[in-house]
């Protein structure tokens, strides 16, 4: 018999009482109990909460009445999100919840999402939101939060549209809690992270296969801002034991504070160094920025070389001065590494578009970045230049061999 599970429900109970009551009933029919958390700072709750809004505010560092008196809606919601996150983390650590679901409009979505980002990867998290059809990156960040559009608004209780949407959401989170899988380290297993973009996908695919053939599970992370940030979080959590950062593209986005692929959290290319795990770093995608449709490119950058990767993704060339700035920051971050670290550079191109003859190739710009990197990199971190393209088998195999040698040395050390 499938064991019962407990699902945390987050909502503003002054306005979403009917929906929360319905969700409790839906979960009960699915063999789940519910822990109701009131994240609404205003008004009395329409249904009973297991954890009241004043408790949530207190965990966020505030007395609820004093928080409301500030009148700053952004600060109020941030405090409630912080408090709800601490509460979820506590309930998770005590083994009292098996999943979490949030219901809300703009404010409820913001608070629920902030709270759920405190839960670990692989733990069931689900949001039913009136704003899920828009840009959800600010809400989801780099976490595995499922999000579904409510279609109708949450006003006046359930109706023929929102009722089935909530029923499906309840089934989704209950199913994840009962039958899903968690991300947990396996004793003795060494998992490798490999970064990729479409421009470096052949290299990443070959690297993943090569590591798997050597007995190292490998996970590819799309260097789209969220992917790199998630990788950094997983490294910090001890779930990654080696990094082949073929495509540190997000470092350029972070250093220049431009583009749409900026890391969700700052500090790209730092977690492996702090953790002391082996890392091999390359230069994939450092020569361009990513934007959305052509009209999303800032006017000041529209005279640069541009490649439309698809109708919704523009690649814009980085200037030579900017390349030097990226190289200096790259050196600074690698200098702090406590574990084995090496840089391997493909001399025949850092991406498909950055190849000689390609629309974004700039050999002088590449040399500017490498010059700044070498000038600022501390002794002991080798920079190896290889006469190949980043997607060439010879280059990928050299990267894999270098990282594997570090890992094998660690394995052989008592």
N, C-alpha and C positions, 0 to 999 in steps of 0.2 A: 504493500500500500504506500502511495506517495505521501511523504510527511507533510504536515501543515507548514505553512510559512507565514511570516508576518511582513506586511508591506507598510512602509511609512507613506502617509499622504500629506503633502504640503499644499496649503491653500490659505487664502485670506477668508477666514470663516465669517466675517461680517457680510460678505457679498457672495460667497460661493457655498453657503450652507447646504442648499438642496443638492448641488452636484456632489459634495463630499459625502453626504448621507447616501446618495445613490451609489457612489463608488464603494463605500463600505459594504453595502448590500451585494454589489456585483462581486467583490472579492470574496465575500463569505460563500456565495454559491460556487465559487471556484476552489474552495477549500483553504482560503487564506483568512487570517485575521488582519486587522489594520491598527496602526498607531497614527493618530491624527495630530498634526503639528500646525498650530495657528501662526501663520506668518504675517497676518494683517495687523498693523499697528493702530488702526482706527476702528472704533465702534465695537460693541459687544458681539461675541460669536453667536451665530445662529444655531450651531450644533456644538456639542461638548467636545473639547479638545483634550487629548492625553497630555499634551505639552502646550501650555497657553502662551500667548504672545508676550506677556511680561517676562516669562522664563527665557524666551528666545532673545528678547532685547537685552536681558541681563547677561546672557552668554556673549552677546555682541558688545558688551562693555557699557551698557546704558541702563538707567532706569527708564521704563517705557514712557511714563508721563513727561519726563524731562526730554527724552528723545523727540517726542511729538511736538513739544513746545519750541524746538529749534526751527520748525517750519521749513526745513530744507529737505525736500522730498528725496533728492539723490542721496543725501547723507543718511536719512531714515532708512531707505531701502538697502543701502550698503551695510548698515549696522544689523538690520534684520537678516540679511543674507549671511553675514559673518556668524551671527548667533545660531542660525539654523544649520550652517555648515558644521559648527562645533558640536551641535546636538546630534546631527547625523553621524558624525565621526565617533562620538561617544557610544551611541546605540550600536553602531557597527562593531566597535571594539569589544563591546559586551556581548556580542552575538544575539542581539535582540531584534534585528531586522534582517530581512533577506532580499529586500528590494525597496525602491523608492519611486513614487510617482508624484508629479506636481500638476496642478490645474491652475490656469490663470490667463489673465489678459497681460498687458505690458508689464505692470508692476509685479504681479504674481509670478510671471515667467522669469523676470529678472532675479527676484529673490530666490526662487526655487533653483534656478540654474546656478547661481552663486553657491548655494548650499550643496548641490549635487557634485559640483566640481571638487569638493573636499573628499568625496568617496573614491576608493581605488578603482583602477581600470578593471574591467570585467565584472564589477558589481552592477546588478540591474538598475538602470536609471531611465526614467521615461517622463516626458513632459507633453501634456495636451495644452496647446496654446493658441490663442487667437492671432498670434503674430508669426507662426511657424512658416508661413509662406514667403517671408522676407529674408533678409540677411541674418542668419542665426549665428555667425561666427562670434559676435560679441557675447552671446549667451552660452554657447556650447564650449567655446575655447578649444582646447586640445583633448577634451574628455569624450568618452564613448557614451554620450547621452542621446537616447532616442527621442525624437521630437516629431509630433504630428499636429497638423493644422486642425483646429476644432471645427472648422467650416462655419458654423453658427457661433454667435457670441453667447457667453454665459450670463444670460439675463432671464430672470423669472423661472429658473429651474429647467428641468430637462424638456426636450421637445423632440419631434420625430427625426431631427437631424443630429443634434448633439447627443441624444441618448445612445444611438448605436455607436457613435465615435467613442464615447466614454466606455461603452461595453467592450469594444475592440481593444481599447487601451488597457483596461483591467485585465483582459485575457492575455495581452502581450506581456505585461509586467509579471503576472502570475506564472506564465509559461517560462519566462526567463529565470525567475526565482526557483522554480521547481526543476526545470530541465536544462538550464543553461550551464555554461562552464565559467570558471574563474581563472584569472591569470595568476598562476603560482609557480615559484621556482621548483625545479626538480633537483633532488640531491645529485651533485656531481655533473650536472648538465651545464654546458657553457654556450650561451646563446649570443649570436653575433648580430649587430645592427648594421644595415647597409642603407645608405641614403641614395635617392634617385629622383630624377625628373624624366619627362618624356625624352629630353635631349640626351640623357645618359642611361636610358632604360636597358639598352643592350649590355652595357657594362655591369649594371646592377644585377641583371638576370644571370649573367655568367658567374658573377661573384657568389650569389646566393646558392646556385647549383654546386659550385666548387666547394663551398664551406660544408654543405650538406653531405657531399661525397666524402669529406674528411671527418664526418661525425660531429660537426658543429651545426645545430639548428640555426637558421638565419632568418631574420625578419627585415623586410624592406620597408623603409619609411619615405613617403613622398615628401619632398622638400618644399612643401606648400605653406609653411608657417606653422600650421597645426601639427603636421607630421614630425618636423624637427623638434618642436617643443615636447610632443608626446615621447619621442625618443629620449630626450634629456631627462624627462620625469621618470621614465622606466629605468634609465641608468642609475639615477639617484636612489631609486627604490631597490636596487640590487638585482633587477631582473635581466640585465644585460651584462655580459662579461667581456665583450670586445666590440670595437667599433671600426668599421671601414666607412669613413665619411667621404665617399666618392663625390658627393654633390652637396657641399656646404653652402649652396646658393643663398639660403636664408641669412647667412652672415652679411652678405652684401646688402640685403634689404634692411637688416637691423642697423648696420653702420651708417647707411645713407638715409635712414628713416624715410624710405620711399617705397612705392610698390604695394602690392596686396599680399605678398608672401612673407611679410614680416613675421618673426616668431610671435606666437601668442604670448609667451613669457620671454623677457629679455634674458640674455646670457647664453646664446647659442655657442656651441663648441666649448663648454666649460664643465659639464657634468662628468665626462669621462676622466678629465684631468683631476678633478676633485676626488673622484672615487678611486683613482689610481689604477684603472683598468687599461689594458693595451689599446692603442688607437693608431690607425694609419689614416692620414688625411690627404685628400687630393684637392683639385681646384675646379671641379665640375660646376658649371653654371655661375661662376663668380663674375662673369663679364657682362651680365645683363640684369635688368629689373623686370618684374612682371606686373602688368596692370590688367584691367578688365577689357571691355570693348575699347576701340580706338578713342572714343570720346572721353574715356576715363583718364587718359594720359594727361598729366598736368601741362598747361600751355608752354611752360618753360622747357619742357622736354620733347616737344613735338617736332623739332627740327633734327633730332638725333636719328640715327639709323633704327628702324622699327621693323620687326617681323611679326605678322599676325599669326600666332601659333594655331589659333582657330578664331571664329568670330567673337569670342568672349575672352580671349587671352592675348594680350599684346606683350611682346618682348622688346625692351628698349635698351640700347647700348649704354654702358657705363663709361664715363669719361676717364681719361688717363690719370688725372689727378685723383679721381674717386677710387680708381683701382689701387693707387698707392696707399690711400687711406685704409682700404680694406686689408691690404697686405700687412700694414702695421698693426692693426687690431688682431688679425689672425695670429701674428707672432706673439702679441701680448697674452692672448688666451692660451696658446699652446705652451708658453713659457711657464705657466702655473701648473702644468701637468705633473702629477706625482708618479705616473706609471710610464711604461715604455711608449714612446711616441715617435712617429716618423712622418715625413711629408714626401709623397711621390707625385711628380708633375709630368703630365703628358705634353710633350713639346709640339705635337701636331694637331692640337685642338682640344678645348676644354668642354665642348658640346657639339652637337650636330651643326648648329648655326654658327658656332665659333671656330669651325675648321678653316684652314687656309682655303680661300675662295668662297667661303660661306658669307652670308650677309652680315654677320656680327663679328667677323674675325678682325682682330687688331693686335698684331704681334708686338707692337711697341707698348700698347696698353698692358698686355700680359707681362712683358718684361718689367714694366713699372711696378706691378703688384709683386712679382717675384723679387725684385730688388729691395723693396721695402720689407718683405718677409725675411729675406736673408740678413739684411742689415740689423733687424731688431730681434731675430731669433737667438735664444741663448745657446751656448755650446752644448753639445750632447744630443741635440735634436737634428737628425740628418735630413737633408733635402736631396732627394735623388731625382734627377731629370732623365726621362726615358723617351727615346725617339719613336714615339707612337702616338696615336690618337687615343683619347680616353676610352672609346668603345672598342679599341683593338684588343684582341685576345692576349697579346703579349703584355700589354699594360695591366690589364685586369689580373692576369696570373701573377704578375710581379707584386701587386698589392696584396692579393690573397696569400701568397707565399710569405710575405713580410709579416702580416698579422698572424698567420698560423704559426710562424716560428716563435713569436712572442708567447702565444698560447701554449704551444708544446713545451716551451722552456718552463713556464709556470707549472704545467702539469707534472713535469719531471722533478720539480723542486719539492723536497719533502716538507 
